[in-house]
Amino acid sequence: MASLSLTQIRTGNSASGFSLNCRGKVQARPCRVGFRVSASENGNNKASSEPDLSVTVNGLKMANPFVIGSGPPGTNYTVMKKAFDEGWGAVIAKTVSLDAAKVINVTPRYARLRAGANGSALGQIIGWENIELISDRPLETMLKEFKQLKEEYPDRILIASIMEEYNKVAWEELIDRVEQTGVDAIEVNFSCPHGMPERKMGAAVGQDCALLEEVCGWINSKATVPVWAKMTPNITDISQPARVALQSGCKGVAAINTIMSVMGINLNTLRPEPCVEGYSTPGGYSAKAVHPIALGKVMSIAKMMKSEFDMDKYSLSGIGGVETGGDAAEFILLGANTVQYFTTHTDLVQRQQEAIRQRKAIKKGLQSDKDWTGDGFVKESESMGLKQRSLS
Ligand SMILES: Cc1cc2nc3c(=O)[nH]c(=O)nc-3n(C[C@H](O)[C@H](O)[C@H](O)COP(=O)(O)O)c2cc1C
């Protein structure tokens, strides 16, 4: 009996905590996404050669459909280079905007959900909430690094993720500057639930079809590379904004971004999580627990696209709770051309905790946490990637 077997193996030192190893055991059968695995009628026969998992989406040739999603694993040159070295099909950088000075990232910015009874500290972590904003690194720095990556990896796919305020000129300037670095495509973040809707950014656009149509119109009359619209699940029918984005010139849709959430209240301190100086805000829910919701949203978009658009010209990227090759295969079987893998959030938080531990260790001479907590801790504005870089 033919069967599909995609295996992904975790490694301890990869940029993403993940590396690719795909082994196929099904009849070679081209499908519309060009996803192929080697043929074997029974599981005992070894494939004679490496499987060809290459895909071409919107004219972009990728070695495989597995893409690093926008966030900390795309926050700087070092981690993106590692992702290319590991063989990922494409890398989507952390979202950038024109003025990084307006972005203040706080610490802590993650809270977790465990599967054990009453959130038992021993339970497996199945969900994360984050209140991280877009990149707080200067745009010039990010652009310089995009350019360097494209010079060093000209045949690899680098996708910039962008977000701007409700201002046509600003969107045009951002697109122009990002394209000058040689990136292959642009993903537009219409979907971050907590950053920064008060300025008509992120999910504030993805939840409002009229606004989305206008902004997509500005973007697509300027952009010369394919544009993907990253959609928010925080809406009743995600196929509606996806349709608007495609009708307004976008060549692809990516879904989902995080789900608006409040992780919980710490019943010992009566403070919400994550808690920054006693305050918190709803954030974005992600990881394993969101996978079924993401599959549902992607299926809804795929059905709409298949019935209304020429699937040879448009693409769909599935995101949400992908931990294994099987999780990724589910998105592809539902109609996604590519699958975005974000990160093992456990790994992220471990790195953050290590960064904090090291930071604390250099405050010699202080008597207690109270002495150092007010000294730069909550003013910390480095993103995880910068912390990681300073650790390496
Ligand atoms: C800490 C963190 C930061 C993120 N930053 C961005 C971002 O800058 N831009 C973006 O489009 N999505 C961002 N995301 C959303 C992810 O790309 C992804 O859509 C979401 O986490 C769901 O996938 P997952 O369950 O595999 O993590 C971020 C997610 C997390 C957890």
The ligand as a Gaussian input file, in Angstrom:
#p B3LYP/6-31G(d) Opt

LIG

0 1
 C        7.006000      35.942000      18.755000
 C        6.270000      36.033000      17.455000
 C        6.556000      37.063000      16.572000
 C        5.888000      37.160000      15.345000
 N        6.199000      38.184000      14.498000
 C        5.566000      38.264000      13.287000
 C        5.891000      39.298000      12.384000
 O        6.759000      40.148000      12.625000
 N        5.221000      39.347000      11.205000
 C        4.272000      38.422000      10.863000
 O        3.692000      38.504000       9.761000
 N        3.948000      37.404000      11.710000
 C        4.584000      37.310000      12.897000
 N        4.263000      36.278000      13.763000
 C        3.236000      35.282000      13.376000
 C        3.880000      34.011000      12.771000
 O        4.574000      34.280000      11.577000
 C        2.781000      32.956000      12.483000
 O        1.886000      33.496000      11.536000
 C        2.005000      32.567000      13.725000
 O        2.847000      32.480000      14.853000
 C        1.284000      31.219000      13.537000
 O        2.221000      30.205000      13.236000
 P        2.824000      29.194000      14.352000
 O        1.651000      28.601000      15.090000
 O        3.584000      28.200000      13.534000
 O        3.719000      30.004000      15.240000
 C        4.907000      36.182000      15.002000
 C        4.610000      35.143000      15.889000
 C        5.272000      35.058000      17.117000
 C        4.922000      33.915000      18.050000

